[in-house]
Amino acid sequence: MTKQKSIKEITEVLQTIDNPNDPFLLLCSQDNRKGVINAVNKWKRAYAQQEKLESKWDLMTEFERNVYNKGYQFVAGVDEVGRGPLAGPVVAAAVILPKDYKLLGLDDSKKINETKRNLFFDQIMQNAIAVGIGIMEHDVIDKINIYEATKKAMEAAIESLEVRADYLLIDAMKLPVSLPQESIIKGDARSVSISAASIIAKVTRDRLMNEYDVLYPQFGFKNNMGYGTKEHLEALRQCGPTPLHRRSFAPVKEVIHSKN
């Protein structure tokens, strides 16, 4: 009987249970002590959340499983961050995860808070078969346009992989490379490999922008990451563009013309 155990003891036992049909859990459900009821409800919420994460992981590995079933071994997810900002580089990443790897909660980097992104970044870097990063600076963006610079960043990320990919899953982009590939709309929320790449690219770029914030604190790069926030636009009008600004982007171009 659970009444022979303290609430603390019951809580400790519940932490070891992973089956909703476990006899001890069912006994606890009949215990009318408020502390036990709360402990059982907490267990049920945690179980439901775990099931939700497992289900999402299963959905997000479907593209990878389909590719493995075709005989490919090293599937690289490819994504980029930084197409929209007024300053800083566009950063791309390519990530090859082990077939049996699991990192529950992986998602589009924009949907994950900074603390978890950094944690996932470290875990991916430690456990991935290979990670490649490509960076195209503002001057390249101005020279060839952001779309072409994004492709070049992605190609550079793929080329820098220490293990050669034999298939690419790419977020909403087709690349002029010889490898077989699949472009997936909103792939960073639908494929674990692309999601992993989005995390690597996002954290890498954010850390660069944090460094640039030290050089140009008036622009608030650590907060806006180079995007055209009110604070950033005001600093741009007051101070003019930094060497990091994309001069081909309209808000920057307008400031340059207004000062000439």
N, C-alpha and C positions, 0 to 999 in steps of 0.2 A: 504493500500500500504506500502511496506517495506521502500520506500524512505522517508516516514515520520519518520522513526526511525533512530537513529545513528547506526554506525557499532558496537559500544560497546553494545547498547541495543539489536541489532540483535544477536550478539554473545551470550549474556546472555540467550536469549530466546531459541536459538539453543541447549544450554546445557540441556534444559528441555525436548527435543524432542527425542523420541526413535522409531519413525515410519517413514520409508522412504517415505511414502505417505502422511505425514502430510501436510495440506494445506499451513501452514506458510513456511515450507521448500521448497515447490514447488514455492511459491512466491519469496523466496530468490534466487532461481535458475534463476529467470528472471531479477534479479537486476544486472546491469552492473558495479557497483562500485567494484573496485579491492578488497577492504577490505571484502566486502560481499562474493565475489567469493571465496576468500581464506578461509573465515569462513565456507562456504558451503562445500568446498573440504575437509577441516579438519574434519567436521562432518561426511562426507562420509567415510573417511579413518578410523575414530574411529568406525563407525558402522560396516564396513567390518571386522575390527579386532575383534570386539565383536562377530560378527556372526561366525567368524573362531574359536574363543575360545569356544563358545557355542556348535558348531558342534563337536569339539574335545572332549569336556566334554561328549557329548552324546555317542560318540564312546567308550570313556574310562570307561563308566559306564555299558557297555553291559554285561561284565562278572558278575558284581554284580547283575544286574537285573535278569539275568538268574538264579542265585543262590537263590535270594529272591523268584522267581516264583516257586521254588521247595519247598518252605516252611521254609527255613532257615532264621534266624533272625539276627545273629551276625557274619558277614563275616569279617574275619581278612586278611588283606594283609600282606605279609611277604617278607622282602628283607634284603640284607646284603651289607655291604661296607667294603673293606679292605682285599680282598683275595690276591691282587697282591703286596702290599708293602713289603719291606724288614724289616720293624720295626713297632712295635705297634700292637694293637689287631685287630681282626676281630669283627665287631659290626653288630648285626642284630636288626631289629625292627619288631614288629607286631602292626598293627593299625586297629581298628574297627571304621569306620566312620558311622554317622547317615545316614539312608536311603535317606533322603531328603537333605543331605549336599551338598553344591556346593562351590568349590574353583577354579574358572577359572584360567587357566594358569598352573595348577598342571601338572607335567611331570617328566620324569626321572631326578633325582637330578643332574646328570652330565650335563644336558642341561640348568640348571637354574643357574644364577649368585649367588654369595655368599649373596648379600644383600637380594635378593628375597627368597633364601633358608631359611635364618634366619627369615624372615617375615612369610613364610609359616610354618616353624617349630613352631613358637609361635601360629599361628592360629590353626594348627592341635592339638597341645597340649591343647589348650583352648576348642576346640569344639569336639574332638573325644570322642566316648563312652569309649574307653579304649586304652591305649598305653603301650606296653611292650618292654623292651630293654634287649638284651642279649649280653654279652661281653666275648669273649674268648681271653685270653692274649697270648703273644708270646710263653711262655713256654708250654702251652697246644697245640698250633699249632705245635711246634717242636716235641711234644710227640706223637700226633695222626695224624698229617698231616693237611694241610689247608682245605681240603675238609670235613674231619670229624669234624674239629673244627667249620667250617661254619655251618654244620648241628646242632651241639650242641648249637651254638649261637642262631640259629633260634628257636630251641626247648626251650631254656631258655627264649627267648622273648615271645613266646606263653604262656609259663607257668606263666610268670609274669603279664599277663593281669589281671586286676581287675575284668573284666567281661569275663566270659569264652566264647571263640569263639565256634561256632557250625559248621563252615566251613572255610577252608583255601584257599586263593589264593596265590600261592608262585611263586616267580620269578625263573624260570628255575631250580627247585629243587623238589625232592620228599623226604618227611620226614617220618621216622619210628614212626609215632604217630597214635593214634586211630581215630583222627578226619577225616572226609571226606575232600578231598583236590583236588586241580587242579594245576598242574604245567604249567606256561605260559612262553613261550620263549619271552624274551624282555618285560616281564610283567610290568616293571617299566615305560614303555612308553605306555602301553596298558590297564592298570587297575588303576583306581584312588586309590584303597586301597593299592596296591603294590607301586604306586608312592608316596603316603603319607608315607609308611614305608621306602622307599628309602631316603626321605627327613630327617626323624627322625634319621635314621642310619647314614647318611652322616654328618649331623650337629653335632650329638653326638660324632662321631669319630674325626671330624675336631677339635672340642673343646679340646678333649683329646690330640691330637697331638700339638695343640698350647701350652698346658701346658707343654708337654714334650720338646718343643722348648726352653722354659726357662731353663730347666735343661741341655739341650745339644744343645746350640745355633749354634755350628759349623756345625751341620748336616742339618740345614735349614728346620726342620720339619714343621714349620708354612707355608712354601711354597710348599714343596713336599709331605707332609702328609705321609712320610715314603716310598714313591715310589723311585725307583732307578734312580733318575736324575743324571746328570753329577756332580753336586755339592755334592749330597749325596754320590755317589760312591767315589769321591775324598776324602771326609772327612772319609769315611770308611777305605780307604787305609792308610790315614795319622794317624788316631787316633785309629783304631780298632773298633770293635763293642761295642755298649752300652749294658746295661742289657735289653734294649727293643728290640734288634735285633733278628730276627728269624734265629737261627743258622743252621736250616735245609735248608735254601734257598741258592742256589748256590753262588751268589756273596758274601754273608756273610761267607759261608763255605770256599770259596777260600781264603778270607782274613785271616781267622783263621789259615788255613793250612800254608799260606805263612809266618806267624809270628811264627810258631812253629819250 
